Amino acid sequence: MAVVNDIEYNRSREGGKEMNNQQSWERIVEEYPDKWVALSDYSMDGPTVITAVVRAVCSDNERLSKEKELDAQNMPFIWRRTTEIEGAYVL
């Protein structure tokens, strides 16, 4: 999946309308299950994301390349996974 910028994302979601696109964390989890999401314009309560704008969505294998794309755009963001990671790599 490609990096999601404001205009492309808004047009795909709202029939061409441009809008803020702030979403609740619950909505992001529902829309992108078992994915990494790069978030900007976020509000948090401690370590918990309350609302955010999704900038990129990817699988485990795509995360490094997506991070490079976002860094190249000089876009501040944080990564969050929409579901818990299980297995050997979890401490």
A tleap script that builds the chain and sets N, CA, C and O, in Angstrom:
source leaprc.protein.ff14SB
mol = sequence {
  NMET ALA VAL VAL ASN ASP ILE GLU TYR ASN
  ARG SER ARG GLU GLY GLY LYS GLU MET ASN
  ASN GLN GLN SER TRP GLU ARG ILE VAL GLU
  GLU TYR PRO ASP LYS TRP VAL ALA LEU SER
  ASP TYR SER MET ASP GLY PRO THR VAL ILE
  THR ALA VAL VAL ARG ALA VAL CYS SER ASP
  ASN GLU ARG LEU SER LYS GLU LYS GLU LEU
  ASP ALA GLN ASN MET PRO PHE ILE TRP ARG
  ARG THR THR GLU ILE GLU GLY ALA TYR VAL
  CLEU
}
set mol.1.N position { 0.847 -1.171 0.000 }
set mol.1.CA position { 0.000 0.000 0.000 }
set mol.1.C position { 0.892 1.233 0.000 }
set mol.1.O position { 1.893 1.269 0.716 }
set mol.2.N position { 0.555 2.216 -0.770 }
set mol.2.CA position { 1.372 3.425 -0.891 }
set mol.2.C position { 1.179 4.350 0.304 }
set mol.2.O position { 0.221 4.231 1.068 }
set mol.3.N position { 2.122 5.269 0.436 }
set mol.3.CA position { 1.988 6.290 1.475 }
set mol.3.C position { 0.702 7.052 1.221 }
set mol.3.O position { 0.377 7.385 0.082 }
set mol.4.N position { -0.011 7.318 2.274 }
set mol.4.CA position { -1.307 7.981 2.170 }
set mol.4.C position { -1.109 9.458 2.452 }
set mol.4.O position { -0.800 9.838 3.581 }
set mol.5.N position { -1.286 10.301 1.429 }
set mol.5.CA position { -1.197 11.730 1.716 }
set mol.5.C position { -2.594 12.305 1.829 }
set mol.5.O position { -3.569 11.652 1.456 }
set mol.6.N position { -2.699 13.521 2.341 }
set mol.6.CA position { -4.000 14.111 2.644 }
set mol.6.C position { -4.972 14.054 1.471 }
set mol.6.O position { -6.101 13.591 1.635 }
set mol.7.N position { -4.564 14.509 0.309 }
set mol.7.CA position { -5.494 14.634 -0.811 }
set mol.7.C position { -5.934 13.268 -1.314 }
set mol.7.O position { -7.129 13.039 -1.500 }
set mol.8.N position { -4.981 12.343 -1.542 }
set mol.8.CA position { -5.356 11.011 -2.020 }
set mol.8.C position { -6.284 10.316 -1.042 }
set mol.8.O position { -7.303 9.754 -1.443 }
set mol.9.N position { -5.942 10.348 0.232 }
set mol.9.CA position { -6.747 9.669 1.237 }
set mol.9.C position { -8.139 10.272 1.308 }
set mol.9.O position { -9.127 9.539 1.324 }
set mol.10.N position { -8.235 11.587 1.350 }
set mol.10.CA position { -9.535 12.237 1.459 }
set mol.10.C position { -10.399 11.977 0.239 }
set mol.10.O position { -11.598 11.733 0.374 }
set mol.11.N position { -9.821 12.025 -0.935 }
set mol.11.CA position { -10.614 11.779 -2.146 }
set mol.11.C position { -11.120 10.346 -2.180 }
set mol.11.O position { -12.248 10.095 -2.606 }
set mol.12.N position { -10.294 9.403 -1.734 }
set mol.12.CA position { -10.746 8.021 -1.767 }
set mol.12.C position { -11.841 7.764 -0.733 }
set mol.12.O position { -12.667 6.871 -0.922 }
set mol.13.N position { -11.859 8.524 0.344 }
set mol.13.CA position { -12.833 8.303 1.404 }
set mol.13.C position { -14.097 9.130 1.257 }
set mol.13.O position { -15.176 8.688 1.653 }
set mol.14.N position { -13.980 10.308 0.700 }
set mol.14.CA position { -15.117 11.222 0.709 }
set mol.14.C position { -15.483 11.741 -0.684 }
set mol.14.O position { -15.965 12.866 -0.819 }
set mol.15.N position { -15.258 10.939 -1.703 }
set mol.15.CA position { -15.685 11.312 -3.038 }
set mol.15.C position { -15.096 12.625 -3.539 }
set mol.15.O position { -15.791 13.384 -4.213 }
set mol.16.N position { -13.841 12.911 -3.228 }
set mol.16.CA position { -13.185 14.099 -3.736 }
set mol.16.C position { -13.156 15.269 -2.776 }
set mol.16.O position { -12.446 16.242 -3.027 }
set mol.17.N position { -13.901 15.211 -1.688 }
set mol.17.CA position { -13.881 16.298 -0.709 }
set mol.17.C position { -12.582 16.259 0.070 }
set mol.17.O position { -12.096 15.184 0.419 }
set mol.18.N position { -12.020 17.422 0.342 }
set mol.18.CA position { -10.863 17.482 1.219 }
set mol.18.C position { -11.353 17.813 2.618 }
set mol.18.O position { -12.164 18.721 2.801 }
set mol.19.N position { -10.856 17.070 3.609 }
set mol.19.CA position { -11.283 17.271 4.985 }
set mol.19.C position { -10.142 16.947 5.926 }
set mol.19.O position { -9.099 16.462 5.489 }
set mol.20.N position { -10.318 17.203 7.191 }
set mol.20.CA position { -9.271 17.030 8.188 }
set mol.20.C position { -8.835 15.577 8.318 }
set mol.20.O position { -7.638 15.322 8.442 }
set mol.21.N position { -9.725 14.642 8.295 }
set mol.21.CA position { -9.446 13.216 8.356 }
set mol.21.C position { -8.911 12.726 9.690 }
set mol.21.O position { -8.272 11.675 9.743 }
set mol.22.N position { -9.149 13.447 10.749 }
set mol.22.CA position { -8.793 12.991 12.091 }
set mol.22.C position { -9.702 11.814 12.428 }
set mol.22.O position { -10.919 11.907 12.263 }
set mol.23.N position { -9.127 10.709 12.900 }
set mol.23.CA position { -9.911 9.522 13.230 }
set mol.23.C position { -9.600 9.076 14.650 }
set mol.23.O position { -8.512 9.323 15.170 }
set mol.24.N position { -10.559 8.422 15.261 }
set mol.24.CA position { -10.318 7.841 16.581 }
set mol.24.C position { -9.428 6.608 16.417 }
set mol.24.O position { -9.404 5.984 15.357 }
set mol.25.N position { -8.701 6.267 17.478 }
set mol.25.CA position { -7.868 5.077 17.437 }
set mol.25.C position { -8.725 3.839 17.181 }
set mol.25.O position { -8.307 2.945 16.445 }
set mol.26.N position { -9.893 3.774 17.764 }
set mol.26.CA position { -10.776 2.627 17.556 }
set mol.26.C position { -11.129 2.469 16.073 }
set mol.26.O position { -11.157 1.351 15.559 }
set mol.27.N position { -11.394 3.566 15.398 }
set mol.27.CA position { -11.720 3.529 13.968 }
set mol.27.C position { -10.507 3.080 13.145 }
set mol.27.O position { -10.649 2.304 12.200 }
set mol.28.N position { -9.324 3.565 13.504 }
set mol.28.CA position { -8.100 3.179 12.790 }
set mol.28.C position { -7.866 1.678 12.938 }
set mol.28.O position { -7.534 1.006 11.961 }
set mol.29.N position { -8.035 1.148 14.148 }
set mol.29.CA position { -7.861 -0.285 14.399 }
set mol.29.C position { -8.864 -1.097 13.576 }
set mol.29.O position { -8.519 -2.131 13.005 }
set mol.30.N position { -10.091 -0.622 13.524 }
set mol.30.CA position { -11.137 -1.313 12.763 }
set mol.30.C position { -10.836 -1.292 11.261 }
set mol.30.O position { -11.049 -2.287 10.568 }
set mol.31.N position { -10.347 -0.168 10.769 }
set mol.31.CA position { -10.104 -0.017 9.338 }
set mol.31.C position { -8.830 -0.719 8.861 }
set mol.31.O position { -8.764 -1.170 7.718 }
set mol.32.N position { -7.817 -0.814 9.732 }
set mol.32.CA position { -6.516 -1.390 9.355 }
set mol.32.C position { -6.091 -2.475 10.338 }
set mol.32.O position { -5.112 -2.293 11.061 }
set mol.33.N position { -6.804 -3.595 10.380 }
set mol.33.CA position { -6.453 -4.637 11.350 }
set mol.33.C position { -5.095 -5.268 11.041 }
set mol.33.O position { -4.744 -5.488 9.882 }
set mol.34.N position { -4.346 -5.551 12.100 }
set mol.34.CA position { -3.076 -6.264 12.001 }
set mol.34.C position { -2.073 -5.580 11.075 }
set mol.34.O position { -1.384 -6.241 10.298 }
set mol.35.N position { -1.996 -4.254 11.162 }
set mol.35.CA position { -1.074 -3.460 10.341 }
set mol.35.C position { -0.306 -2.467 11.198 }
set mol.35.O position { -0.702 -2.155 12.321 }
set mol.36.N position { 0.793 -1.981 10.653 }
set mol.36.CA position { 1.487 -0.830 11.218 }
set mol.36.C position { 0.887 0.412 10.582 }
set mol.36.O position { 0.639 0.431 9.376 }
set mol.37.N position { 0.650 1.449 11.377 }
set mol.37.CA position { 0.145 2.718 10.855 }
set mol.37.C position { 1.084 3.836 11.296 }
set mol.37.O position { 1.482 3.908 12.458 }
set mol.38.N position { 1.426 4.699 10.358 }
set mol.38.CA position { 2.200 5.897 10.674 }
set mol.38.C position { 1.189 7.009 10.900 }
set mol.38.O position { 0.335 7.262 10.050 }
set mol.39.N position { 1.285 7.672 12.047 }
set mol.39.CA position { 0.287 8.655 12.459 }
set mol.39.C position { 0.911 10.032 12.635 }
set mol.39.O position { 2.049 10.159 13.087 }
set mol.40.N position { 0.155 11.056 12.272 }
set mol.40.CA position { 0.558 12.430 12.553 }
set mol.40.C position { -0.645 13.159 13.130 }
set mol.40.O position { -1.743 12.606 13.198 }
set mol.41.N position { -0.435 14.383 13.540 }
set mol.41.CA position { -1.514 15.207 14.093 }
set mol.41.C position { -2.316 14.430 15.136 }
set mol.41.O position { -3.547 14.436 15.122 }
set mol.42.N position { -1.608 13.774 16.024 }
set mol.42.CA position { -2.241 12.887 16.995 }
set mol.42.C position { -2.451 13.568 18.345 }
set mol.42.O position { -1.730 14.490 18.724 }
set mol.43.N position { -3.459 13.081 19.047 }
set mol.43.CA position { -3.650 13.458 20.441 }
set mol.43.C position { -3.522 12.184 21.254 }
set mol.43.O position { -3.980 11.116 20.847 }
set mol.44.N position { -2.885 12.318 22.420 }
set mol.44.CA position { -2.600 11.146 23.228 }
set mol.44.C position { -2.967 11.391 24.674 }
set mol.44.O position { -2.988 12.526 25.152 }
set mol.45.N position { -3.257 10.299 25.357 }
set mol.45.CA position { -3.455 10.299 26.804 }
set mol.45.C position { -2.387 9.379 27.345 }
set mol.45.O position { -2.582 8.164 27.391 }
set mol.46.N position { -1.243 9.943 27.763 }
set mol.46.CA position { -0.091 9.125 28.121 }
set mol.46.C position { 0.412 8.428 26.872 }
set mol.46.O position { 0.620 9.082 25.851 }
set mol.47.N position { 0.616 7.102 26.924 }
set mol.47.CA position { 1.085 6.381 25.738 }
set mol.47.C position { -0.043 5.961 24.785 }
set mol.47.O position { 0.218 5.343 23.753 }
set mol.48.N position { -1.279 6.290 25.123 }
set mol.48.CA position { -2.438 5.840 24.346 }
set mol.48.C position { -2.856 6.875 23.312 }
set mol.48.O position { -3.091 8.036 23.647 }
set mol.49.N position { -2.948 6.453 22.052 }
set mol.49.CA position { -3.431 7.334 20.984 }
set mol.49.C position { -4.941 7.485 21.134 }
set mol.49.O position { -5.662 6.496 21.264 }
set mol.50.N position { -5.405 8.716 21.114 }
set mol.50.CA position { -6.841 8.995 21.174 }
set mol.50.C position { -7.372 9.235 19.762 }
set mol.50.O position { -8.316 8.575 19.329 }
set mol.51.N position { -6.763 10.181 19.047 }
set mol.51.CA position { -7.114 10.468 17.649 }
set mol.51.C position { -5.834 10.730 16.871 }
set mol.51.O position { -4.809 11.095 17.446 }
set mol.52.N position { -5.902 10.539 15.547 }
set mol.52.CA position { -4.728 10.766 14.697 }
set mol.52.C position { -5.142 10.807 13.235 }
set mol.52.O position { -6.255 10.427 12.873 }
set mol.53.N position { -4.220 11.276 12.407 }
set mol.53.CA position { -4.353 11.221 10.958 }
set mol.53.C position { -3.415 10.124 10.472 }
set mol.53.O position { -2.229 10.133 10.805 }
set mol.54.N position { -3.930 9.179 9.690 }
set mol.54.CA position { -3.131 8.073 9.159 }
set mol.54.C position { -2.344 8.569 7.955 }
set mol.54.O position { -2.923 9.100 7.007 }
set mol.55.N position { -1.026 8.398 7.988 }
set mol.55.CA position { -0.155 8.826 6.886 }
set mol.55.C position { 0.336 7.667 6.039 }
set mol.55.O position { 0.604 7.842 4.850 }
set mol.56.N position { 0.459 6.475 6.637 }
set mol.56.CA position { 0.884 5.286 5.887 }
set mol.56.C position { 0.395 4.058 6.626 }
set mol.56.O position { 0.217 4.074 7.844 }
set mol.57.N position { 0.179 2.991 5.867 }
set mol.57.CA position { -0.261 1.707 6.408 }
set mol.57.C position { 0.608 0.640 5.766 }
set mol.57.O position { 0.816 0.654 4.553 }
set mol.58.N position { 1.119 -0.289 6.573 }
set mol.58.CA position { 1.972 -1.320 5.987 }
set mol.58.C position { 2.027 -2.561 6.868 }
set mol.58.O position { 1.601 -2.560 8.023 }
set mol.59.N position { 2.569 -3.616 6.275 }
set mol.59.CA position { 2.804 -4.864 7.007 }
set mol.59.C position { 4.173 -4.779 7.677 }
set mol.59.O position { 4.896 -3.798 7.506 }
set mol.60.N position { 4.519 -5.809 8.436 }
set mol.60.CA position { 5.821 -5.853 9.105 }
set mol.60.C position { 6.965 -5.706 8.101 }
set mol.60.O position { 7.924 -4.975 8.350 }
set mol.61.N position { 6.863 -6.394 6.978 }
set mol.61.CA position { 7.939 -6.406 5.980 }
set mol.61.C position { 8.114 -5.069 5.264 }
set mol.61.O position { 9.197 -4.785 4.751 }
set mol.62.N position { 7.077 -4.253 5.220 }
set mol.62.CA position { 7.130 -2.982 4.487 }
set mol.62.C position { 7.499 -1.780 5.356 }
set mol.62.O position { 7.698 -0.679 4.842 }
set mol.63.N position { 7.589 -1.985 6.640 }
set mol.63.CA position { 7.729 -0.849 7.550 }
set mol.63.C position { 8.986 -0.008 7.291 }
set mol.63.O position { 8.897 1.220 7.280 }
set mol.64.N position { 10.119 -0.614 7.088 }
set mol.64.CA position { 11.358 0.131 6.874 }
set mol.64.C position { 11.275 1.004 5.616 }
set mol.64.O position { 11.672 2.169 5.644 }
set mol.65.N position { 10.766 0.451 4.527 }
set mol.65.CA position { 10.668 1.250 3.297 }
set mol.65.C position { 9.668 2.397 3.452 }
set mol.65.O position { 9.892 3.486 2.925 }
set mol.66.N position { 8.577 2.163 4.165 }
set mol.66.CA position { 7.600 3.237 4.406 }
set mol.66.C position { 8.205 4.329 5.275 }
set mol.66.O position { 7.963 5.516 5.058 }
set mol.67.N position { 8.993 3.917 6.259 }
set mol.67.CA position { 9.638 4.900 7.127 }
set mol.67.C position { 10.585 5.787 6.326 }
set mol.67.O position { 10.639 6.998 6.544 }
set mol.68.N position { 11.329 5.189 5.404 }
set mol.68.CA position { 12.224 5.965 4.546 }
set mol.68.C position { 11.445 6.952 3.679 }
set mol.68.O position { 11.873 8.091 3.498 }
set mol.69.N position { 10.301 6.518 3.143 }
set mol.69.CA position { 9.467 7.410 2.326 }
set mol.69.C position { 8.968 8.605 3.135 }
set mol.69.O position { 9.014 9.741 2.664 }
set mol.70.N position { 8.498 8.347 4.342 }
set mol.70.CA position { 7.993 9.428 5.187 }
set mol.70.C position { 9.123 10.356 5.635 }
set mol.70.O position { 8.949 11.574 5.668 }
set mol.71.N position { 10.273 9.787 5.977 }
set mol.71.CA position { 11.424 10.609 6.354 }
set mol.71.C position { 11.846 11.512 5.199 }
set mol.71.O position { 12.209 12.669 5.412 }
set mol.72.N position { 11.800 10.985 3.978 }
set mol.72.CA position { 12.178 11.772 2.801 }
set mol.72.C position { 11.231 12.955 2.591 }
set mol.72.O position { 11.621 13.971 2.016 }
set mol.73.N position { 10.002 12.822 3.053 }
set mol.73.CA position { 9.019 13.906 2.942 }
set mol.73.C position { 9.112 14.868 4.123 }
set mol.73.O position { 8.357 15.837 4.207 }
set mol.74.N position { 10.050 14.591 5.039 }
set mol.74.CA position { 10.237 15.433 6.224 }
set mol.74.C position { 8.954 15.553 7.046 }
set mol.74.O position { 8.643 16.612 7.591 }
set mol.75.N position { 8.226 14.458 7.121 }
set mol.75.CA position { 6.944 14.439 7.808 }
set mol.75.C position { 7.093 13.832 9.200 }
set mol.75.O position { 7.512 12.680 9.318 }
set mol.76.N position { 6.760 14.577 10.258 }
set mol.76.CA position { 6.818 13.986 11.594 }
set mol.76.C position { 5.690 12.967 11.783 }
set mol.76.O position { 4.552 13.217 11.386 }
set mol.77.N position { 6.004 11.840 12.381 }
set mol.77.CA position { 5.000 10.790 12.569 }
set mol.77.C position { 5.437 9.866 13.691 }
set mol.77.O position { 6.589 9.897 14.124 }
set mol.78.N position { 4.511 9.047 14.154 }
set mol.78.CA position { 4.816 7.961 15.081 }
set mol.78.C position { 4.241 6.676 14.503 }
set mol.78.O position { 3.248 6.705 13.776 }
set mol.79.N position { 4.860 5.560 14.824 }
set mol.79.CA position { 4.341 4.254 14.411 }
set mol.79.C position { 3.530 3.642 15.543 }
set mol.79.O position { 3.888 3.757 16.715 }
set mol.80.N position { 2.444 2.997 15.179 }
set mol.80.CA position { 1.686 2.171 16.117 }
set mol.80.C position { 1.193 0.947 15.349 }
set mol.80.O position { 0.922 1.013 14.150 }
set mol.81.N position { 1.085 -0.157 16.059 }
set mol.81.CA position { 0.532 -1.383 15.462 }
set mol.81.C position { -0.909 -1.490 15.920 }
set mol.81.O position { -1.225 -1.235 17.083 }
set mol.82.N position { -1.786 -1.873 14.992 }
set mol.82.CA position { -3.211 -1.890 15.323 }
set mol.82.C position { -3.627 -3.123 16.108 }
set mol.82.O position { -4.716 -3.154 16.681 }
set mol.83.N position { -2.777 -4.133 16.142 }
set mol.83.CA position { -3.038 -5.296 16.987 }
set mol.83.C position { -1.752 -5.668 17.713 }
set mol.83.O position { -0.660 -5.294 17.284 }
set mol.84.N position { -1.879 -6.385 18.783 }
set mol.84.CA position { -0.718 -6.799 19.574 }
set mol.84.C position { 0.153 -7.735 18.757 }
set mol.84.O position { -0.352 -8.549 17.983 }
set mol.85.N position { 1.457 -7.617 18.929 }
set mol.85.CA position { 2.394 -8.532 18.292 }
set mol.85.C position { 2.601 -9.704 19.237 }
set mol.85.O position { 2.820 -9.522 20.435 }
set mol.86.N position { 2.530 -10.905 18.684 }
set mol.86.CA position { 2.754 -12.104 19.486 }
set mol.86.C position { 3.894 -12.892 18.879 }
set mol.86.O position { 4.139 -12.819 17.675 }
set mol.87.N position { 4.583 -13.636 19.706 }
set mol.87.CA position { 5.609 -14.519 19.178 }
set mol.87.C position { 6.976 -14.270 19.743 }
set mol.87.O position { 7.123 -13.662 20.803 }
set mol.88.N position { 7.982 -14.741 19.034 }
set mol.88.CA position { 9.351 -14.764 19.518 }
set mol.88.C position { 9.974 -13.386 19.700 }
set mol.88.O position { 10.896 -13.241 20.503 }
set mol.89.N position { 9.506 -12.379 18.988 }
set mol.89.CA position { 10.153 -11.090 19.038 }
set mol.89.C position { 9.590 -10.146 20.099 }
set mol.89.O position { 10.038 -9.006 20.226 }
set mol.90.N position { 8.626 -10.618 20.844 }
set mol.90.CA position { 8.013 -9.790 21.878 }
set mol.90.C position { 8.715 -10.054 23.198 }
set mol.90.O position { 8.859 -11.202 23.620 }
set mol.91.N position { 9.152 -8.982 23.848 }
set mol.91.CA position { 9.815 -9.128 25.145 }
set mol.91.C position { 8.825 -8.977 26.273 }
set mol.91.O position { 9.202 -9.069 27.442 }
savepdb mol mol.pdb
quit
